[in-house]
């Protein structure tokens, strides 16, 4: 759901000091009734389902989990509901998130999580059986093509990317702020949203082809796998010409939150596979 309001500058007092995105996210994760949304530079409000993220995996999460084959890397895992659920199934799984408080909640739920950026060196590169990008994580860094190319390098040549996209067609590269519903907002950072069609096209440019497109509980997903050497990208119009595209600023960096790197050797066996997703 999107709600259009006046631009951010018209809503916020001039003397408001922007917060770090990681701090607002951490406070929302620990709130009894979490409220958090992204506000675009155009004033559109994009609510975030923090309550679902902090709950146990359920509903549309189940067919997502069923498609995972280990070892699994959950990029932008947040408080780790998917990582913990896979661990309970006995799947080798590791979560990655830049927010330390999210990692702490995930570990308390029985998940093994690395506090790091997906764009940093990660364990098991090129050997992951499945990478998950769910709950809007395609927006990380504000440049889906760069992110998907990075994921392509993380995957085993026969691995799967389980990508959640918007339920409607869109291709947006945005500048956004976090808002907590209590008058606090973050500094701006780059973000992105893709619908199914744009997701397929960007994925193909990144070296990933569609294997399956599916829906569950009002959510839309793509199952993608690395292309082979003889598969060529078709000649198409620029993605900027794709219906519904909106470009805010040239994105760069990660999701606006500082990363804190944990030594991969502390969570992954020497062979490079993901460790069992359980507390030690």
Order of alpha helices (4+ residues) and beta strands (2+ residues): beta-alpha-alpha-beta-beta-alpha-alpha-beta-alpha-beta-alpha-beta-beta-alpha-beta-beta-beta-alpha-beta-beta-beta
